[in-house]
């Protein structure tokens, strides 16, 4: 399945271009997110140069950080969904059209992007469809590894630069936690095309398994070898 996803991404649509653009957007948003966190601390933490007697408090800082964190997570999920729907359009077009006389329709990527930005706009909810597949957990472990590396680099930065706001390691845990979250989300966004390809194949196969059996017999044979119960589950 993974090999098939990679082969399709090489030959159809703009899978890697969409992934690159999405990753750049996510990285830029991560930088903006980090600057926003620092700005909240500078503006509202007690004792700061911009504080007046009643304008700053730890409670206000905590409340704003919680809100920004949830807002940032939701926005990154929307970015992931836009990439997911766009890429899924390419894989879906390949599944249903590549063996037809007309082949994969032109503009499949742009058409899917338009759908992603209109009536398919929002958070993703198809992850549960591929829980049985090992690809998703493996990619998730890779993202977690990247997140740990980002958190470790943040720790090294604090140890070597010793910024004034972190006297006594007051914010070491917080900075490491946010670095972990940012690294995790950015890596997940870069990996969306692979996850989307696998999810799309499973959904398309469930919708019309006859296409897979008749038009992609080699892929069907390899899938049955790995997952024998699939043949009984879809009654083919």
C-alpha positions as CSV (number, residue, x, y, z in Angstrom):
1,X,0.0,0.0,0.0
2,X,2.8,2.4,0.9
3,X,4.6,1.6,-2.3
4,X,1.5,2.3,-4.3
5,X,0.9,5.6,-2.6
6,X,4.5,6.7,-3.4
7,X,4.2,5.6,-7.0
8,X,1.0,7.6,-7.5
9,X,2.5,10.6,-5.8
10,X,5.4,10.5,-8.3
11,X,3.3,10.3,-11.4
12,X,0.0,12.2,-10.8
13,X,-1.0,15.6,-9.6
14,X,1.1,17.9,-7.5
15,X,1.3,15.8,-4.4
16,X,4.8,16.9,-3.3
17,X,4.2,20.5,-4.3
18,X,1.1,20.6,-2.1
19,X,3.0,19.0,0.7
20,X,5.8,21.6,0.3
21,X,3.5,24.5,0.3
22,X,1.5,23.2,3.2
23,X,4.7,22.6,5.2
24,X,5.9,26.1,4.5
25,X,2.6,27.6,5.6
26,X,2.7,25.4,8.8
27,X,6.3,26.5,9.5
28,X,5.4,30.2,9.0
29,X,2.4,29.7,11.3
30,X,4.6,28.0,13.9
31,X,7.0,31.0,13.8
32,X,4.0,33.4,14.2
33,X,2.6,31.2,17.0
34,X,5.9,31.4,18.9
35,X,6.2,35.2,18.4
36,X,2.6,35.5,19.7
37,X,3.5,33.5,22.9
38,X,6.5,35.7,23.5
39,X,4.5,38.8,22.9
40,X,1.8,37.7,25.4
41,X,4.5,37.1,28.0
42,X,6.2,40.4,27.4
43,X,2.9,42.4,27.5
44,X,1.1,40.8,30.4
45,X,3.6,39.0,32.7
46,X,3.9,40.9,36.0
47,X,7.1,42.9,36.3
48,X,7.4,43.5,32.6
49,X,8.4,46.9,31.3
50,X,5.0,47.3,29.6
51,X,2.9,46.5,32.7
52,X,0.9,48.9,34.8
53,X,-0.4,48.1,38.2
54,X,-3.6,46.5,37.0
55,X,-2.9,45.5,33.4
56,X,-0.8,42.4,34.1
57,X,-1.3,39.2,36.1
58,X,-0.2,35.5,35.9
59,X,-3.9,34.5,35.5
60,X,-4.2,36.7,32.4
61,X,-1.0,35.2,30.9
62,X,-2.2,31.6,31.6
63,X,-5.6,32.3,30.2
64,X,-4.2,33.8,27.0
65,X,-1.7,31.0,26.6
66,X,-4.4,28.4,26.9
67,X,-6.6,30.2,24.3
68,X,-3.7,30.7,21.9
69,X,-2.7,27.0,22.3
70,X,-6.1,25.7,21.4
71,X,-6.5,28.2,18.6
72,X,-3.1,27.3,17.2
73,X,-3.9,23.6,17.4
74,X,-7.2,24.1,15.6
75,X,-5.6,26.2,12.8
76,X,-2.9,23.6,12.2
77,X,-5.6,20.9,12.0
78,X,-7.4,23.0,9.4
79,X,-4.2,23.3,7.4
80,X,-3.8,19.5,7.6
81,X,-7.4,19.0,6.4
82,X,-7.0,21.3,3.4
83,X,-3.9,19.3,2.4
84,X,-5.7,16.1,3.1
85,X,-8.7,16.9,1.0
86,X,-6.5,18.2,-1.8
87,X,-4.3,15.2,-1.9
88,X,-7.2,12.8,-1.6
89,X,-8.7,14.2,-4.7
90,X,-5.5,13.2,-6.6
91,X,-5.5,9.7,-5.3
92,X,-9.3,9.3,-5.8
93,X,-9.0,10.4,-9.4
94,X,-6.2,7.9,-9.9
95,X,-8.2,5.0,-8.4
96,X,-11.4,5.6,-10.4
97,X,-10.0,7.1,-13.6
98,X,-6.4,6.0,-14.3
99,X,-7.5,2.8,-16.1
100,X,-10.3,4.5,-18.1
101,X,-9.8,5.7,-21.7
102,X,-9.6,9.3,-20.7
103,X,-7.1,8.7,-17.8
104,X,-6.8,10.9,-14.8
105,X,-8.8,14.2,-15.4
106,X,-6.8,17.4,-15.8
107,X,-7.1,19.8,-12.9
108,X,-7.7,17.1,-10.3
109,X,-5.4,18.8,-7.8
110,X,-7.0,22.3,-8.2
111,X,-10.5,20.9,-8.2
112,X,-9.8,19.1,-4.9
113,X,-8.2,22.2,-3.5
114,X,-11.4,24.2,-4.3
115,X,-13.5,21.6,-2.5
116,X,-11.1,21.7,0.4
117,X,-11.6,25.5,0.7
118,X,-15.4,25.5,0.4
119,X,-17.8,22.7,1.5
120,X,-15.1,20.4,2.8
121,X,-13.5,23.1,4.9
122,X,-12.8,22.2,8.6
123,X,-11.2,19.6,10.8
124,X,-10.4,16.1,9.6
125,X,-12.3,13.1,10.9
126,X,-11.2,10.0,8.9
127,X,-8.2,8.9,10.9
128,X,-10.2,6.1,12.5
129,X,-10.6,4.5,9.1
130,X,-6.9,3.5,8.9
131,X,-6.3,2.4,12.5
132,X,-5.6,-1.1,11.5
133,X,-3.0,-0.1,9.0
134,X,0.6,0.0,10.3
135,X,1.5,3.0,8.2
136,X,-0.3,5.6,10.3
137,X,1.3,4.5,13.7
138,X,4.8,4.4,12.1
139,X,4.4,7.9,10.7
140,X,3.1,9.1,14.0
141,X,6.1,7.7,15.8
142,X,8.3,9.6,13.3
143,X,6.4,12.8,14.1
144,X,6.8,12.2,17.8
145,X,10.5,11.7,17.4
146,X,10.8,15.0,15.5
147,X,8.8,16.7,18.3
148,X,11.2,15.3,21.0
149,X,14.2,16.6,18.9
150,X,12.6,20.1,18.8
151,X,11.9,20.0,22.5
152,X,15.6,19.0,23.2
153,X,16.8,21.8,20.9
154,X,14.7,24.2,22.8
155,X,16.2,23.0,26.1
156,X,19.7,23.4,24.7
157,X,18.8,26.9,23.5
158,X,17.7,27.9,27.0
159,X,20.8,26.4,28.6
160,X,23.3,28.1,26.3
161,X,21.7,31.5,25.9
162,X,20.2,31.8,29.4
163,X,17.5,34.4,28.5
164,X,16.5,36.8,31.2
165,X,12.8,35.6,31.3
166,X,14.0,32.1,32.2
167,X,15.8,33.0,35.4
168,X,15.7,29.9,37.7
169,X,14.4,27.8,34.8
170,X,11.0,29.3,35.4
171,X,9.8,28.7,31.8
172,X,12.0,25.8,30.7
173,X,9.2,23.2,30.9
174,X,6.7,25.6,29.1
175,X,9.1,26.4,26.3
176,X,9.9,22.7,25.8
177,X,6.3,21.7,25.8
178,X,5.4,24.3,23.1
179,X,8.4,23.3,21.1
180,X,7.2,19.7,21.2
181,X,3.7,20.7,20.1
182,X,5.0,22.9,17.2
183,X,7.4,20.3,16.0
184,X,4.8,17.6,16.2
185,X,2.2,19.5,14.2
186,X,4.7,20.7,11.5
187,X,6.0,17.2,10.9
188,X,2.4,15.8,10.8
189,X,1.5,18.3,8.2
190,X,4.5,17.3,6.0
191,X,3.3,13.7,6.3
192,X,-0.3,14.3,5.4
193,X,0.1,13.3,1.7
194,X,1.2,9.8,2.7
195,X,-1.6,9.4,5.3
196,X,-4.1,10.9,2.9
197,X,-3.2,8.4,0.1
198,X,-3.6,5.4,2.4
199,X,-6.9,6.7,3.8
200,X,-8.2,7.5,0.3
201,X,-7.4,4.0,-1.0
202,X,-9.2,2.4,2.0
203,X,-12.3,4.6,1.5
204,X,-12.3,4.1,-2.3
205,X,-11.9,0.4,-1.9
206,X,-14.8,0.3,0.6
207,X,-17.0,2.4,-1.8
208,X,-16.2,0.4,-4.9
209,X,-14.0,-2.7,-4.4
210,X,-14.7,-4.0,-7.9
211,X,-12.5,-1.2,-9.3
212,X,-9.6,-2.5,-7.3
213,X,-10.2,-6.1,-8.2
214,X,-10.7,-5.6,-11.9
215,X,-8.4,-2.7,-12.7
216,X,-5.6,-3.2,-10.2
217,X,-5.3,-6.9,-9.7
218,X,-1.7,-6.9,-8.6
219,X,-2.4,-4.4,-5.8
220,X,-5.5,-6.4,-4.8
221,X,-3.5,-9.7,-4.7
222,X,-0.8,-8.1,-2.5
223,X,-3.4,-6.6,-0.2
224,X,-5.2,-10.0,0.2
225,X,-1.9,-11.6,1.0
226,X,-1.3,-9.2,3.9
227,X,-5.0,-8.8,5.0
228,X,-6.8,-12.1,4.0
229,X,-9.9,-11.1,5.9
230,X,-10.4,-8.1,3.6
231,X,-11.7,-10.4,0.9
232,X,-14.5,-11.7,3.1
233,X,-15.2,-8.3,4.7
234,X,-16.1,-6.6,1.3
235,X,-17.7,-9.8,-0.1
236,X,-15.5,-10.1,-3.2
